[in-house]
Amino acid sequence: MSTNDKKAIAVFGATGQQGGGVVRALQARGQFKVRALTRNPAEHRELAEDVVEADLNRPETLKAAFNGAHGVFLVTDFRENGTKEFEQAAAAVRAAKDGGVKHFIWSTLPNVEEISGGKFDVPHFTGKAKIDQVVADAGFPHHTFVIAPGYYQNFVGPLAPKKQPDGSMGWIVPLNPDVRCLHMGNIGELGNIVAGAFAHPDLAGRGEYLPLVGDFMSFREMVETLNRQGHHFTVSQVPREVFATFFPGAAELAAMFGYWEAYTYLGSDSFDRIALANKIAGDEPTSFATWARLNFPAQKA
């Protein structure tokens, strides 16, 4: 099949971890023409065979970005200053529907407000979940929800171990470190699920939820896994109200950890969803131990 005969998939976040993984997975399959969407296409020509301008804060750019596209993968970034995820996503859904897109895939998260009955307030989870209905109501021939896990990458990034008061390196967490609650994964592998869903809309194009989960662990199990690989990390617990005072934004993180402890990251028994996601991806995701062995920097003596 020539490139011109392939169906085009437009990918938001192509320069980021989620969208970048989707671009690579689609390219590896060779089944679709990949259209990488970015606010600055001139700076990222290497991303894909087709790099097109699209800015979720400028809906007028979306019509051209979706022109002739069979599918769209959408992810939004709550951490970006001034981001209004609901408005951004709604504009993308409208433009995709108007443009005749056949398969829309939205990267969502669990609805903490609904799962916890309002006990926990985690806006960056619930805000994404509230967009699900907008996607479902749009009436695309096919739509799919993928769920990103706790990134393994975060534990060598924003959640990297820090020096503790006792001189050790490790983590202070506002939950019981022995409670198994972390659905985790290598975020680069989310693309395998997305590409598989585009390739098999008959199996995953009717509003299915497909979470990426490489491991399900407690903080203690995570630390023990790392220590078996030669590290010397520790983990200790503090009350949520204490953790909430540690730094700006810590209160929401404390609520998120509390939600995890009470309901797990995914908020429910997700065995069937995880199994379907792995089937759609065509491969088992990488375990934390395997990823950590390759990516966790060796500790200095």
N, C-alpha and C positions, 0 to 999 in steps of 0.2 A: 504494500500500500504506500503510495507516494504521500509526502507531507501534505500536499494540497487536498488529498482525499480524507485525511484524518479529521476527526471531530476536535474542535478547539475547546480547551479547558482554561478558563481565566482564573488565576490564582492570586488572591490578596496576600499581603505579608510575605512576598517572595524573597525579601531581603532578611527576614527574621527566621526564628527557629522552626515555627510551625509551617509557615508558607514555604520556606526553603526546603524543608523535608518533603513537602507535597510536590514541589517542582522536581526534585531529584527522583522521587518515586515514580512520577508520571513519565519522566524521561527514560528511566530504566525499563519501564514496561514497553515503551515504544508504540503504544496503541493510540495515543492521542497527540495532538499538537498542543504544546504548552505555551500559554500566553501569561507571562509574568507581569503582574501589575505593580507599579511603583509610582511614587510622586515625582521621581527624578529618573526617567528612563535613560537619559543620556549618560548617566553615571553607572548604569548597571546593564549594559548591553550584553554582558557575558552570561547573564542569568539563564536565558532561554533563547530559542530560535525567534521568538516574538516577544518583545518587551514594550509595554504600552503604558502610557500615563493613566493613572487613576488615583483620585484623592477622595476619600470618604467624607471629608469636610467640604468638598466641592462637588455636589451631586451632578452638576452639569458635565463633569468629565466621565461619568459612568456609562452614558449611552454609547459612546465610541468604544469604550473599553470592552463592552459586552457584545458589540456588533458581530454577529455570526457565531457567537460562542454557544456550544452545546451545554457546557457545564460551568459552574462557578463554585469555587471554594472561598468561603469568607471567614476571616478571623479578625477580631478587633483587639486593640491594645488599651486596656483600662489604665495602664500606668502612664500613658502619654498625657502631658498636661493639657487640660481643656477638653479631653475626649468625652463625647456624649455617645456612648455605645449604642443606646437604643435608637437614637436619631440616625446614626451612621448606618446601622444594620437595616433599618426600615427603608432608608433611601436606596441601599444596595438591592434589597428585595424588590422594591418597586421597579427599579431600572432593569433588573434581570427579568422580571415578569414581562415588562413592556417590550423587552428585547427578544422575547421568545426563547429564553433559556429553558432547557428541558430537565436539567438535574442541578439542584441547588444543595450544597453541603455547608452546614453551619457548624463551627467549632464552639460548643457550648460548655456549660458547667452545671452541676446540680443546683436545684433551687433550695437553698438553705432555709429560707423563710418558710417554705411549704413543708419541707421534711421535718424541721424542728418545731413546727407550730408557732413560729415567731420567737422561740427561745433565744436563738442566735441571729445576729445581724452581720452578715458577710456580704456586703454589696457587690464585690467583684465576682462572686459566684452567682448570687441571685439575679444581678443585673443582666448577666448573659442568659440565664435560664428564661427570663421573661421575654426574650426575643424569640424563643422557640415557637410560640403560638403565631407570631407574625409570619414566620417561615411556613408553618403548617397551613395557615389560612390563605396563603398566596395562590395556592392551586397549581403548583408546578407539577408536571407529569411525574417527576420523581424528586424526593427530597430526603436528606439523611442528616442525622446529628452525630457528630463525633465528639468525644469527651477527652480532653487532655488530662493526664494524671499530674501528680506531683512530679515535676521534672527531676530526674537524677542530677541534671546539670546544676540545679539550684544549690546542691550540697557542695559544689566547688565554686559557687558564685555567691548570691546574696545570703544563702543559708550556710555558708562555709563555717567550719569549726573555728571557734575563737578562744583566746586565752581566758581561762577561768580564774576566779579568785584564789584557788588552791594551786595555781601554776600549771594545771593540766590544760590540754587543748580539747575542746569539745563543744557541747551544746547545753544551754539552759532552755527548758521547754515548759510551757504552761499546761501540761497534761501529764497523765501517768505514762511514763516511758515504756511500761510493760504492756500497755494496751495495743493490740494489733489493729491499726486503723489507717495505715498509709497505703493507698493505691498509688504506685509509683511506676515510672517508665522513662525510657530514653525518648525524649520528645522528637528527636529526628525520625523516629519510626512511626509517628502518627501518619506520615505521608503514605505508608504502605496500606493503611486502612482506608484512607481517602481514595487512593488510586484504585484499590480493590472495589470500593463502593461504586465509583464511576464505571468500572468495567463490568460490574454485576448488579445493575439496578433492580433486577428481578429478585435478588436476595436481600438487598439493603437499600432500596429506594422508596420505601413506603413509610418513612418516618421512624425507621429503626434508630436506636441509640447504640453507638459503637465506641466503647471506652478502650483506650490503650492502657493495658496493665501488664508490666513486666514483672512486678513483684507486689506482694501484700505483706507489710511488715509492721512491727512496732519500732519505736526509736531505739529501744534496747537491742532488738535483733539487728537493726542497721549498724549500730556501733559495734556489736559483737562480730558481724560480718567483716567490717573494716579492720578490726583488731586481729582477726585470724589471718589477715593479709599483711600483718606487720606493723599496723598503726597502734597508737596508744591513746585512743580517744575516750572521753567520758561523757555521760549524759546525766543531768540532774533536773529535778522538777521545782518550779516555783509556782505560787498561786497566780491565777490569771490576772487578778487585780494588780499584782506587783509587776508582772511582765508588761502589762498595759502602760506602765509609766516609763519603760526603758528608753524609748525613742519615739519621734513623731510617727504615727501610723501603727504603733505597736498594739493599740487597743483593738483594731480590726483583726490583726494577726492573732491576738489572744482569743478573740471570738471564733476565728477560723479553727484554731487548735482545739478549742472547746467543742466545737461542732464535730471535728474529726473524732475526738475521744468518745463522744456520745453516739455518733451515727456512722462513722467511717468517712473517708474522703468522698466516696461515691454515694453514701447515704442510704444504701440498701444492699441486700444480697444481689449482686450483679453477675452471678456465675454465667447465666445464659447469654447475657449481653457480651460479656468478655469472650465467651466461646465463639459467638458469632463474629465478633470483631477479628479474632485470630483466624477464623476460617476465611473471612473476606480478605484479610491481609495476605494469606497464603503462607504464613510462617509464624512461629512462636516469637514473641518479643524477647529482647535481651533481659536476663535477670540482673538484679542489682549487683550481685557478686561479680559477675562477668564484666559488667560495665565499669565497676569501681576498680577492678584489677588493672584495667587499661587507662583509666582516666583520673584516678585519685592520686594527687602528687604524694610522693614519699615524704614522710615526716623527717625533719632534721633531728639528729640525736640531741 
